[in-house]
Amino acid sequence: MSEIKIAKTLDAKNLSCPLPILKTKKAIADIEIGEFLEVLSTDPGSVADFKAWTNSTGHELADQSTENGIFRYIIKKTK
């Protein structure tokens, strides 16, 4: 896989559901198809939320990791 170049980073730390998803929906509209959005969240519920959201929207959850209580999602805009 080629190196992922982040087009935009969304800081959704200290926000509770559904705000990280709502802000992601707005942020992904600002990038081009094929570009990657990085989302940072501290909400443990966001793990299931982002899986469900990417499945329902068709965008690709390219990567997900957790470090020091911060959940990091890399979402590829597909349409």
Secondary structure as UniProt FT lines:
FT   STRAND          6..12
FT   TURN            13..14
FT   TURN            17..18
FT   HELIX           19..28
FT   TURN            29..30
FT   TURN            33..34
FT   STRAND          36..41
FT   TURN            44..45
FT   HELIX           46..57
FT   STRAND          60..67
FT   TURN            68..69
FT   STRAND          70..76
//
